[in-house]
Amino acid sequence: MIFLLNLPFGYWRAGLKRYSLLWFLAIHIPVPLAVGLRFLAGLGWRLSSLPYFVGAFFLGQLLGGMVKKVFQKTAE
């Protein structure tokens, strides 16, 4: 779920100027949503699940950005 949550934010982030306010928001808006999902799933703050959480977060951002680049190349 964390991965899927971050795909649209990674897509949005890929088209923004690095270190701008919107770029910062595209990375940080999904954080409280992801934390909420962890609590809804009953995971809490178990240290054993944290690497998966962080990995899914960054992989969603990365893949969302890659999708945007592919779509831009296809449109050209």
N, CA, C and O atoms as CSV, one atom per row, in Angstrom:
chain,resi,resn,atom,element,x,y,z
A,1,MET,N,N,0.821,-1.197,0.000
A,1,MET,CA,C,0.000,0.000,0.000
A,1,MET,C,C,0.870,1.268,0.000
A,1,MET,O,O,0.532,2.257,-0.651
A,2,ILE,N,N,1.979,1.231,0.728
A,2,ILE,CA,C,2.872,2.391,0.788
A,2,ILE,C,C,3.449,2.665,-0.598
A,2,ILE,O,O,3.561,3.814,-1.024
A,3,PHE,N,N,3.811,1.592,-1.288
A,3,PHE,CA,C,4.339,1.721,-2.648
A,3,PHE,C,C,3.316,2.393,-3.559
A,3,PHE,O,O,3.644,3.342,-4.271
A,4,LEU,N,N,2.085,1.907,-3.536
A,4,LEU,CA,C,1.029,2.461,-4.389
A,4,LEU,C,C,0.692,3.901,-4.020
A,4,LEU,O,O,0.381,4.712,-4.893
A,5,LEU,N,N,0.753,4.214,-2.742
A,5,LEU,CA,C,0.502,5.574,-2.286
A,5,LEU,C,C,1.527,6.553,-2.861
A,5,LEU,O,O,1.184,7.692,-3.177
A,6,ASN,N,N,2.765,6.124,-2.997
A,6,ASN,CA,C,3.834,7.010,-3.428
A,6,ASN,C,C,3.987,7.126,-4.942
A,6,ASN,O,O,4.673,8.033,-5.412
A,7,LEU,N,N,3.381,6.252,-5.706
A,7,LEU,CA,C,3.494,6.344,-7.171
A,7,LEU,C,C,3.035,7.696,-7.721
A,7,LEU,O,O,3.790,8.321,-8.467
A,8,PRO,N,N,1.847,8.171,-7.393
A,8,PRO,CA,C,1.441,9.467,-7.957
A,8,PRO,C,C,2.299,10.628,-7.456
A,8,PRO,O,O,2.519,11.596,-8.183
A,9,PHE,N,N,2.780,10.534,-6.224
A,9,PHE,CA,C,3.631,11.604,-5.702
A,9,PHE,C,C,4.994,11.600,-6.389
A,9,PHE,O,O,5.568,12.662,-6.629
A,10,GLY,N,N,5.514,10.422,-6.706
A,10,GLY,CA,C,6.763,10.336,-7.460
A,10,GLY,C,C,6.586,10.851,-8.879
A,10,GLY,O,O,7.478,11.494,-9.432
A,11,TYR,N,N,5.434,10.566,-9.460
A,11,TYR,CA,C,5.118,11.070,-10.799
A,11,TYR,C,C,5.091,12.596,-10.785
A,11,TYR,O,O,5.651,13.240,-11.672
A,12,TRP,N,N,4.444,13.164,-9.785
A,12,TRP,CA,C,4.347,14.617,-9.642
A,12,TRP,C,C,5.733,15.221,-9.402
A,12,TRP,O,O,6.076,16.239,-10.003
A,13,ARG,N,N,6.521,14.609,-8.539
A,13,ARG,CA,C,7.833,15.114,-8.166
A,13,ARG,C,C,8.777,15.164,-9.363
A,13,ARG,O,O,9.614,16.063,-9.450
A,14,ALA,N,N,8.656,14.223,-10.275
A,14,ALA,CA,C,9.575,14.131,-11.404
A,14,ALA,C,C,9.509,15.351,-12.316
A,14,ALA,O,O,10.484,15.640,-13.011
A,15,GLY,N,N,8.414,16.060,-12.335
A,15,GLY,CA,C,8.282,17.208,-13.215
A,15,GLY,C,C,8.585,18.535,-12.541
A,15,GLY,O,O,8.366,19.593,-13.132
A,16,LEU,N,N,9.085,18.493,-11.315
A,16,LEU,CA,C,9.296,19.720,-10.561
A,16,LEU,C,C,10.779,20.062,-10.452
A,16,LEU,O,O,11.649,19.200,-10.572
A,17,LYS,N,N,11.041,21.357,-10.220
A,17,LYS,CA,C,12.413,21.797,-10.012
A,17,LYS,C,C,12.902,21.245,-8.679
A,17,LYS,O,O,12.223,21.357,-7.658
A,18,ARG,N,N,14.089,20.647,-8.704
A,18,ARG,CA,C,14.652,20.041,-7.507
A,18,ARG,C,C,14.824,21.073,-6.389
A,18,ARG,O,O,15.275,22.194,-6.623
A,19,TYR,N,N,14.462,20.678,-5.197
A,19,TYR,CA,C,14.556,21.479,-3.972
A,19,TYR,C,C,13.611,22.673,-3.934
A,19,TYR,O,O,13.787,23.568,-3.107
A,20,SER,N,N,12.618,22.704,-4.808
A,20,SER,CA,C,11.600,23.755,-4.729
A,20,SER,C,C,10.570,23.353,-3.666
A,20,SER,O,O,10.590,22.227,-3.169
A,21,LEU,N,N,9.688,24.266,-3.330
A,21,LEU,CA,C,8.663,23.989,-2.330
A,21,LEU,C,C,7.763,22.835,-2.774
A,21,LEU,O,O,7.463,21.943,-1.980
A,22,LEU,N,N,7.333,22.848,-4.031
A,22,LEU,CA,C,6.455,21.775,-4.512
A,22,LEU,C,C,7.172,20.428,-4.526
A,22,LEU,O,O,6.566,19.402,-4.218
A,23,TRP,N,N,8.450,20.423,-4.877
A,23,TRP,CA,C,9.249,19.197,-4.857
A,23,TRP,C,C,9.294,18.643,-3.437
A,23,TRP,O,O,9.110,17.445,-3.222
A,24,PHE,N,N,9.540,19.527,-2.473
A,24,PHE,CA,C,9.573,19.147,-1.068
A,24,PHE,C,C,8.226,18.568,-0.631
A,24,PHE,O,O,8.178,17.559,0.072
A,25,LEU,N,N,7.144,19.206,-1.047
A,25,LEU,CA,C,5.807,18.724,-0.689
A,25,LEU,C,C,5.495,17.373,-1.320
A,25,LEU,O,O,4.862,16.524,-0.692
A,26,ALA,N,N,5.939,17.170,-2.567
A,26,ALA,CA,C,5.683,15.895,-3.246
A,26,ALA,C,C,6.343,14.729,-2.510
A,26,ALA,O,O,5.859,13.599,-2.570
A,27,ILE,N,N,7.430,15.002,-1.829
A,27,ILE,CA,C,8.106,13.959,-1.070
A,27,ILE,C,C,7.500,13.797,0.320
A,27,ILE,O,O,7.385,12.677,0.818
A,28,HIS,N,N,7.113,14.900,0.949
A,28,HIS,CA,C,6.722,14.850,2.351
A,28,HIS,C,C,5.222,14.737,2.629
A,28,HIS,O,O,4.844,14.339,3.731
A,29,ILE,N,N,4.370,15.065,1.686
A,29,ILE,CA,C,2.925,14.904,1.912
A,29,ILE,C,C,2.548,13.441,2.165
A,29,ILE,O,O,1.717,13.182,3.036
A,30,PRO,N,N,3.124,12.477,1.440
A,30,PRO,CA,C,2.705,11.099,1.706
A,30,PRO,C,C,3.203,10.512,3.031
A,30,PRO,O,O,2.753,9.438,3.430
A,31,VAL,N,N,4.123,11.196,3.719
A,31,VAL,CA,C,4.660,10.641,4.969
A,31,VAL,C,C,3.566,10.441,6.018
A,31,VAL,O,O,3.443,9.330,6.534
A,32,PRO,N,N,2.763,11.457,6.362
A,32,PRO,CA,C,1.719,11.198,7.369
A,32,PRO,C,C,0.670,10.192,6.882
A,32,PRO,O,O,0.091,9.457,7.682
A,33,LEU,N,N,0.431,10.164,5.581
A,33,LEU,CA,C,-0.513,9.173,5.046
A,33,LEU,C,C,0.042,7.763,5.222
A,33,LEU,O,O,-0.688,6.840,5.581
A,34,ALA,N,N,1.333,7.606,4.968
A,34,ALA,CA,C,1.971,6.303,5.116
A,34,ALA,C,C,2.003,5.870,6.582
A,34,ALA,O,O,1.788,4.697,6.887
A,35,VAL,N,N,2.267,6.801,7.478
A,35,VAL,CA,C,2.260,6.481,8.906
A,35,VAL,C,C,0.858,6.039,9.325
A,35,VAL,O,O,0.704,5.084,10.086
A,36,GLY,N,N,-0.154,6.734,8.828
A,36,GLY,CA,C,-1.525,6.339,9.117
A,36,GLY,C,C,-1.839,4.939,8.613
A,36,GLY,O,O,-2.520,4.171,9.293
A,37,LEU,N,N,-1.351,4.607,7.438
A,37,LEU,CA,C,-1.556,3.255,6.904
A,37,LEU,C,C,-0.885,2.200,7.776
A,37,LEU,O,O,-1.426,1.112,7.975
A,38,ARG,N,N,0.300,2.528,8.295
A,38,ARG,CA,C,0.992,1.590,9.192
A,38,ARG,C,C,0.132,1.301,10.426
A,38,ARG,O,O,0.004,0.151,10.846
A,39,PHE,N,N,-0.447,2.339,10.994
A,39,PHE,CA,C,-1.264,2.136,12.186
A,39,PHE,C,C,-2.566,1.407,11.863
A,39,PHE,O,O,-3.024,0.577,12.648
A,40,LEU,N,N,-3.163,1.716,10.707
A,40,LEU,CA,C,-4.384,1.010,10.303
A,40,LEU,C,C,-4.114,-0.477,10.070
A,40,LEU,O,O,-4.969,-1.323,10.334
A,41,ALA,N,N,-2.918,-0.782,9.574
A,41,ALA,CA,C,-2.552,-2.176,9.328
A,41,ALA,C,C,-2.128,-2.884,10.614
A,41,ALA,O,O,-1.918,-4.097,10.617
A,42,GLY,N,N,-2.003,-2.131,11.703
A,42,GLY,CA,C,-1.621,-2.737,12.966
A,42,GLY,C,C,-0.131,-2.969,13.116
A,42,GLY,O,O,0.292,-3.725,13.990
A,43,LEU,N,N,0.675,-2.329,12.275
A,43,LEU,CA,C,2.117,-2.523,12.349
A,43,LEU,C,C,2.778,-1.668,13.419
A,43,LEU,O,O,3.814,-2.048,13.964
A,44,GLY,N,N,2.193,-0.525,13.723
A,44,GLY,CA,C,2.787,0.358,14.717
A,44,GLY,C,C,4.190,0.762,14.304
A,44,GLY,O,O,4.422,1.151,13.160
A,45,TRP,N,N,5.119,0.669,15.233
A,45,TRP,CA,C,6.510,1.052,14.947
A,45,TRP,C,C,7.457,-0.112,15.124
A,45,TRP,O,O,8.572,0.061,15.616
A,46,ARG,N,N,7.024,-1.297,14.726
A,46,ARG,CA,C,7.908,-2.460,14.818
A,46,ARG,C,C,9.152,-2.231,13.974
A,46,ARG,O,O,9.057,-1.919,12.787
A,47,LEU,N,N,10.296,-2.384,14.578
A,47,LEU,CA,C,11.566,-2.166,13.888
A,47,LEU,C,C,11.751,-3.147,12.735
A,47,LEU,O,O,12.389,-2.808,11.738
A,48,SER,N,N,11.209,-4.344,12.849
A,48,SER,CA,C,11.372,-5.355,11.805
A,48,SER,C,C,10.680,-4.976,10.499
A,48,SER,O,O,11.097,-5.423,9.431
A,49,SER,N,N,9.638,-4.165,10.566
A,49,SER,CA,C,8.910,-3.786,9.354
A,49,SER,C,C,9.411,-2.463,8.769
A,49,SER,O,O,9.050,-2.114,7.645
A,50,LEU,N,N,10.221,-1.739,9.500
A,50,LEU,CA,C,10.674,-0.423,9.055
A,50,LEU,C,C,11.455,-0.451,7.738
A,50,LEU,O,O,11.204,0.407,6.892
A,51,PRO,N,N,12.395,-1.395,7.513
A,51,PRO,CA,C,13.094,-1.409,6.219
A,51,PRO,C,C,12.155,-1.606,5.027
A,51,PRO,O,O,12.374,-1.025,3.964
A,52,TYR,N,N,11.123,-2.414,5.198
A,52,TYR,CA,C,10.155,-2.618,4.120
A,52,TYR,C,C,9.356,-1.345,3.865
A,52,TYR,O,O,9.089,-0.990,2.717
A,53,PHE,N,N,8.986,-0.675,4.923
A,53,PHE,CA,C,8.244,0.582,4.841
A,53,PHE,C,C,9.059,1.633,4.087
A,53,PHE,O,O,8.559,2.250,3.147
A,54,VAL,N,N,10.294,1.834,4.492
A,54,VAL,CA,C,11.162,2.836,3.860
A,54,VAL,C,C,11.454,2.450,2.411
A,54,VAL,O,O,11.439,3.303,1.524
A,55,GLY,N,N,11.717,1.173,2.172
A,55,GLY,CA,C,11.985,0.715,0.806
A,55,GLY,C,C,10.800,0.918,-0.121
A,55,GLY,O,O,10.964,1.362,-1.257
A,56,ALA,N,N,9.615,0.597,0.358
A,56,ALA,CA,C,8.402,0.778,-0.449
A,56,ALA,C,C,8.149,2.256,-0.719
A,56,ALA,O,O,7.699,2.628,-1.803
A,57,PHE,N,N,8.440,3.091,0.267
A,57,PHE,CA,C,8.257,4.535,0.116
A,57,PHE,C,C,9.147,5.068,-1.011
A,57,PHE,O,O,8.665,5.742,-1.922
A,58,PHE,N,N,10.443,4.763,-0.945
A,58,PHE,CA,C,11.372,5.270,-1.951
A,58,PHE,C,C,11.177,4.612,-3.308
A,58,PHE,O,O,11.332,5.267,-4.339
A,59,LEU,N,N,10.843,3.336,-3.324
A,59,LEU,CA,C,10.607,2.658,-4.595
A,59,LEU,C,C,9.384,3.230,-5.302
A,59,LEU,O,O,9.385,3.359,-6.527
A,60,GLY,N,N,8.343,3.573,-4.554
A,60,GLY,CA,C,7.162,4.203,-5.142
A,60,GLY,C,C,7.494,5.565,-5.733
A,60,GLY,O,O,7.033,5.899,-6.825
A,61,GLN,N,N,8.290,6.354,-5.017
A,61,GLN,CA,C,8.715,7.654,-5.527
A,61,GLN,C,C,9.555,7.475,-6.799
A,61,GLN,O,O,9.344,8.173,-7.791
A,62,LEU,N,N,10.496,6.548,-6.762
A,62,LEU,CA,C,11.384,6.319,-7.902
A,62,LEU,C,C,10.615,5.829,-9.128
A,62,LEU,O,O,10.790,6.359,-10.225
A,63,LEU,N,N,9.779,4.837,-8.946
A,63,LEU,CA,C,9.036,4.281,-10.079
A,63,LEU,C,C,8.025,5.281,-10.637
A,63,LEU,O,O,7.809,5.328,-11.848
A,64,GLY,N,N,7.403,6.081,-9.766
A,64,GLY,CA,C,6.500,7.127,-10.247
A,64,GLY,C,C,7.226,8.119,-11.136
A,64,GLY,O,O,6.691,8.540,-12.162
A,65,GLY,N,N,8.454,8.502,-10.752
A,65,GLY,CA,C,9.260,9.400,-11.581
A,65,GLY,C,C,9.661,8.757,-12.899
A,65,GLY,O,O,9.690,9.420,-13.936
A,66,MET,N,N,9.967,7.474,-12.860
A,66,MET,CA,C,10.348,6.767,-14.088
A,66,MET,C,C,9.167,6.683,-15.049
A,66,MET,O,O,9.342,6.825,-16.260
A,67,VAL,N,N,7.982,6.458,-14.527
A,67,VAL,CA,C,6.775,6.395,-15.365
A,67,VAL,C,C,6.566,7.725,-16.071
A,67,VAL,O,O,6.236,7.751,-17.257
A,68,LYS,N,N,6.754,8.826,-15.359
A,68,LYS,CA,C,6.583,10.141,-15.976
A,68,LYS,C,C,7.578,10.345,-17.113
A,68,LYS,O,O,7.215,10.866,-18.168
A,69,LYS,N,N,8.829,9.938,-16.907
A,69,LYS,CA,C,9.847,10.094,-17.949
A,69,LYS,C,C,9.505,9.250,-19.174
A,69,LYS,O,O,9.715,9.690,-20.304
A,70,VAL,N,N,8.988,8.058,-18.967
A,70,VAL,CA,C,8.600,7.189,-20.089
A,70,VAL,C,C,7.443,7.822,-20.864
A,70,VAL,O,O,7.450,7.836,-22.095
A,71,PHE,N,N,6.446,8.346,-20.139
A,71,PHE,CA,C,5.321,8.978,-20.799
A,71,PHE,C,C,5.745,10.217,-21.578
A,71,PHE,O,O,5.208,10.486,-22.652
A,72,GLN,N,N,6.701,10.972,-21.049
A,72,GLN,CA,C,7.179,12.159,-21.748
A,72,GLN,C,C,7.919,11.780,-23.021
A,72,GLN,O,O,7.769,12.451,-24.042
A,73,LYS,N,N,8.714,10.717,-22.980
A,73,LYS,CA,C,9.438,10.267,-24.175
A,73,LYS,C,C,8.462,9.733,-25.221
A,73,LYS,O,O,8.665,9.930,-26.419
A,74,THR,N,N,7.417,9.066,-24.776
A,74,THR,CA,C,6.415,8.526,-25.693
A,74,THR,C,C,5.641,9.645,-26.366
A,74,THR,O,O,5.272,9.529,-27.535
A,75,ALA,N,N,5.391,10.728,-25.639
A,75,ALA,CA,C,4.612,11.845,-26.195
A,75,ALA,C,C,5.402,12.644,-27.214
A,75,ALA,O,O,4.816,13.349,-28.035
A,76,GLU,N,N,6.714,12.546,-27.173
A,76,GLU,CA,C,7.533,13.338,-28.113
A,76,GLU,C,C,7.532,12.781,-29.502
A,76,GLU,O,O,8.173,13.341,-30.391
